[in-house]
Amino acid sequence: MRAFLRRAATLAAFVALLWAVQVVNWIAGYGLNPAFGLIPRQLDGLDGVVAMPLMHGSFAHLMANTPPLLVMGGLLVATTTRALLPVNAVVIGLGGGLVWLFGSSAIHIGASGLVFGWFGFLVARGFVDRSPITLGAALLVGVLYSSILWGVLPGQPGVSWEAHLFGAIAGAVAASLVRTHVHVPRLGGVDLD
């Protein structure tokens, strides 16, 4: 239980960091976005692979990302245990790397690539692991957030559909590469006779 609380506190701290960065970015007239956003195929935009999830274009943009970050992040915290860092490394590194290689010429910002990566991971892991817990998490995420899949299609101005698409792909890749063991708590003092 202590480890779960520590992971949950880390998720809460990450979301709080996003809000703190947003306040600083807003005060700076959104000058952090061109400095730290992902700019495809430009070396000075390569640091955006890691920094992109921290930058947002408005408070509304961050407000739209916060609930799915908390819900899907909560499911990751509850079910992924020690694999959180490798999963996030694949989602951020591979997803951001693909946006850097193939994305449209724009400044790509926002945590939605991470959201789509977590979505892809949770759904794909349900099919890879086939445990009742991972299938349940996949079903829950699918029911709650299946409508976000429209976000992987081009056409909405100002939206990095590439970050959504490559995030989801990176999440599915993470589900097949990173082995996660779901530890189901044991019931104590229960007779099964």
C-alpha positions as CSV (number, residue, x, y, z in Angstrom):
1,M,0.0,0.0,0.0
2,R,2.9,2.3,0.8
3,A,4.3,1.9,-2.7
4,F,0.9,2.6,-4.3
5,L,0.6,5.8,-2.3
6,R,4.1,6.8,-3.3
7,R,3.3,6.3,-7.0
8,A,0.0,8.1,-6.6
9,A,1.8,11.0,-5.0
10,T,4.3,11.0,-7.9
11,L,1.3,11.2,-10.4
12,A,-0.2,14.1,-8.4
13,A,3.2,15.9,-8.3
14,F,3.5,15.5,-12.1
15,V,0.1,17.0,-12.7
16,A,0.9,19.8,-10.3
17,L,4.2,20.4,-12.2
18,L,2.2,20.7,-15.4
19,W,0.1,23.4,-13.8
20,A,3.1,25.2,-12.4
21,V,4.8,25.2,-15.8
22,Q,1.6,26.5,-17.4
23,V,1.5,29.4,-15.0
24,V,5.1,30.3,-15.7
25,N,4.5,29.8,-19.4
26,W,1.4,32.1,-19.3
27,I,3.4,34.8,-17.3
28,A,6.1,34.5,-20.0
29,G,3.6,35.1,-22.8
30,Y,3.9,31.5,-23.8
31,G,7.5,32.0,-24.7
32,L,8.4,28.6,-23.4
33,N,6.5,26.8,-26.2
34,P,8.9,27.8,-29.0
35,A,11.9,27.3,-26.7
36,F,10.9,23.8,-25.5
37,G,8.2,22.6,-27.8
38,L,9.0,19.8,-30.3
39,I,10.0,21.1,-33.7
40,P,10.2,18.3,-36.2
41,R,13.4,17.6,-38.0
42,Q,15.3,20.5,-36.4
43,L,18.0,19.8,-33.9
44,D,17.0,22.7,-31.7
45,G,13.5,21.2,-31.5
46,L,14.8,17.7,-30.4
47,D,14.7,18.6,-26.7
48,G,10.9,18.9,-27.2
49,V,10.7,15.1,-27.4
50,V,11.0,15.2,-23.6
51,A,9.7,18.7,-22.9
52,M,6.6,18.6,-25.1
53,P,4.3,17.0,-22.5
54,L,5.1,19.8,-20.1
55,M,4.1,22.7,-22.4
56,H,0.5,23.7,-23.2
57,G,-1.0,26.5,-25.4
58,S,-3.6,27.6,-22.9
59,F,-5.2,26.8,-19.6
60,A,-8.1,25.2,-21.5
61,H,-5.6,23.0,-23.3
62,L,-4.2,21.8,-19.9
63,M,-7.7,21.5,-18.4
64,A,-8.6,19.1,-21.3
65,N,-5.6,16.9,-20.6
66,T,-5.8,16.8,-16.8
67,P,-8.8,14.4,-16.3
68,P,-7.5,11.7,-18.6
69,L,-4.0,12.1,-17.2
70,L,-5.4,11.5,-13.7
71,V,-7.7,8.6,-14.7
72,M,-5.3,6.7,-16.9
73,G,-2.3,7.6,-14.7
74,G,-4.3,6.3,-11.8
75,L,-4.9,3.0,-13.6
76,L,-1.1,2.8,-14.4
77,V,-0.2,3.6,-10.8
78,A,-2.6,0.9,-9.6
79,T,-1.6,-1.8,-12.0
80,T,1.8,-1.3,-13.5
81,T,4.0,-1.3,-10.3
82,R,7.7,-1.2,-11.2
83,A,7.3,-0.8,-14.9
84,L,6.1,2.9,-14.8
85,L,9.5,4.3,-15.8
86,P,10.2,2.0,-18.7
87,V,6.6,2.4,-20.0
88,N,6.8,6.2,-19.9
89,A,10.3,6.1,-21.5
90,V,9.0,4.2,-24.4
91,V,5.8,6.4,-24.8
92,I,7.7,9.6,-24.5
93,G,10.9,8.6,-26.4
94,L,9.3,6.6,-29.2
95,G,6.2,8.7,-29.6
96,G,8.1,12.0,-29.4
97,G,10.8,10.6,-31.7
98,L,8.3,9.7,-34.3
99,V,6.7,13.1,-34.1
100,W,10.1,14.6,-34.5
101,L,10.8,12.5,-37.6
102,F,7.4,12.6,-39.3
103,G,5.4,15.4,-37.8
104,S,4.2,18.5,-39.6
105,S,6.2,21.7,-39.5
106,A,4.8,23.2,-36.4
107,I,5.6,23.5,-32.7
108,H,4.1,20.4,-31.1
109,I,3.2,20.9,-27.4
110,G,0.9,19.3,-24.8
111,A,0.5,16.2,-22.7
112,S,-2.0,14.6,-25.1
113,G,0.7,12.5,-26.7
114,L,1.3,11.0,-23.2
115,V,-2.5,10.6,-22.7
116,F,-2.7,8.7,-26.0
117,G,0.4,6.7,-25.1
118,W,-1.2,5.6,-21.8
119,F,-4.4,4.8,-23.6
120,G,-2.6,2.7,-26.2
121,F,-0.6,1.0,-23.4
122,L,-3.6,0.2,-21.2
123,V,-5.7,-1.2,-24.0
124,A,-2.9,-3.2,-25.7
125,R,-1.7,-4.5,-22.3
126,G,-5.1,-6.0,-21.7
127,F,-4.7,-8.1,-24.8
128,V,-1.0,-8.9,-24.2
129,D,-1.3,-9.9,-20.5
130,R,-4.9,-11.2,-20.6
131,S,-5.2,-11.1,-16.8
132,P,-8.6,-10.1,-15.4
133,I,-7.1,-6.9,-14.0
134,T,-5.4,-5.7,-17.2
135,L,-8.5,-6.7,-19.3
136,G,-10.7,-4.8,-16.8
137,A,-8.4,-1.7,-17.1
138,A,-8.5,-2.0,-20.9
139,L,-12.3,-2.2,-20.9
140,L,-12.6,0.7,-18.5
141,V,-10.3,2.9,-20.6
142,G,-12.0,1.8,-23.8
143,V,-15.5,2.7,-22.4
144,L,-14.4,6.0,-20.9
145,Y,-12.0,7.2,-23.6
146,S,-12.7,5.4,-26.9
147,S,-14.0,8.6,-28.4
148,I,-10.4,10.1,-28.2
149,L,-9.4,7.8,-31.1
150,W,-10.8,10.5,-33.5
151,G,-7.9,12.6,-32.3
152,V,-5.5,10.4,-34.3
153,L,-7.0,11.6,-37.6
154,P,-5.8,14.8,-39.3
155,G,-8.1,17.7,-39.9
156,Q,-8.5,19.6,-36.6
157,P,-6.5,22.9,-36.9
158,G,-4.0,23.5,-34.1
159,V,-4.1,19.9,-32.9
160,S,-1.1,17.6,-33.2
161,W,-2.8,14.5,-34.5
162,E,0.7,13.2,-35.0
163,A,1.4,13.3,-31.3
164,H,-1.9,11.5,-30.7
165,L,-1.2,8.8,-33.3
166,F,2.4,8.2,-32.5
167,G,1.7,8.3,-28.7
168,A,-0.9,5.6,-29.1
169,I,1.4,3.5,-31.3
170,A,4.3,4.0,-28.7
171,G,1.9,2.9,-25.9
172,A,1.0,-0.3,-27.8
173,V,4.7,-1.0,-28.4
174,A,5.4,-0.4,-24.7
175,A,2.7,-3.0,-23.9
176,S,4.5,-5.6,-26.0
177,L,8.0,-4.7,-24.9
178,V,7.7,-3.9,-21.2
179,R,6.6,-6.8,-19.1
180,T,4.3,-5.6,-16.3
181,H,3.3,-7.8,-13.4
182,V,0.0,-7.0,-11.8
183,H,0.1,-7.9,-8.2
184,V,-3.3,-8.7,-6.9
185,P,-3.7,-8.2,-3.2
186,R,-4.4,-11.4,-1.3
187,L,-7.3,-11.7,1.0
188,G,-6.3,-12.5,4.5
189,G,-8.3,-14.6,7.0
190,V,-10.7,-16.0,4.4
191,D,-11.6,-19.7,4.4
192,L,-12.4,-21.0,1.0
193,D,-14.0,-24.2,2.2
